[in-house]
Amino acid sequence: MKVEYDAKRDLLYLLLAPEGKRAARTETVAPGVHVDFDRDGKIIGIEVVEASSVVGADPSLEVALRPAS
């Protein structure tokens, strides 16, 4: 997973697939939140527009990884 933030455009992007994988379609799931899907319907990325208004002025990110079952 890769997290990118563009401060000039205030965009947050969570890349969940290998870099270079192209989105087959994008769905708006909430105002300002867009989810990219690959050809198999798997989520490959999430974009948040006006991210500072969504995550606040001092965001933090916690990720818990578990082994696949």
C-alpha positions in Angstrom: 0.0 0.0 0.0 1.2 3.5 -0.8 -0.2 6.7 0.5 0.3 9.9 -1.5 -0.8 13.4 -0.6 -0.7 16.4 -3.0 -0.8 19.5 -0.8 -1.3 21.9 -3.7 -4.5 20.1 -4.9 -5.4 18.8 -1.4 -5.8 15.2 -2.7 -5.1 12.1 -0.8 -4.6 8.8 -2.7 -4.3 5.3 -1.3 -2.8 3.0 -3.8 -3.7 -0.6 -2.9 -2.3 -2.4 -6.0 1.1 -2.6 -7.6 2.1 0.7 -9.2 1.2 0.9 -12.9 -2.0 -1.0 -12.6 -4.7 0.8 -14.4 -8.3 1.4 -13.2 -11.0 0.0 -15.4 -13.7 2.1 -13.7 -14.1 4.6 -10.9 -17.0 5.0 -8.6 -17.9 7.9 -6.3 -18.8 6.3 -3.0 -19.3 9.6 -1.0 -19.0 13.2 -1.9 -15.3 13.7 -2.7 -14.4 10.0 -2.3 -13.6 8.0 -5.4 -12.7 4.3 -5.6 -10.8 2.8 -8.5 -11.5 -0.8 -9.5 -9.5 -3.1 -11.8 -11.0 -5.2 -14.6 -11.8 -8.0 -12.0 -13.7 -5.6 -9.8 -11.0 -5.4 -7.1 -10.3 -2.1 -5.4 -6.9 -0.7 -6.5 -7.1 2.8 -5.1 -9.0 5.4 -3.2 -8.9 9.1 -3.8 -10.1 11.7 -1.4 -10.7 15.2 -2.8 -10.3 18.1 -0.3 -8.6 15.7 2.0 -7.8 18.1 4.7 -11.5 18.7 5.4 -12.0 14.9 5.6 -9.0 13.8 7.7 -8.4 17.1 9.6 -5.4 19.3 10.0 -3.1 16.7 11.7 -3.9 13.4 10.1 -2.4 10.1 11.1 -2.7 6.7 9.6 -2.6 3.4 11.4 -2.5 0.0 9.5 -2.8 -3.4 11.1 -1.5 -6.2 9.0 -2.7 -9.8 9.5 -1.6 -12.9 7.7 -3.9 -14.1 4.9 -6.0 -17.0 6.0 
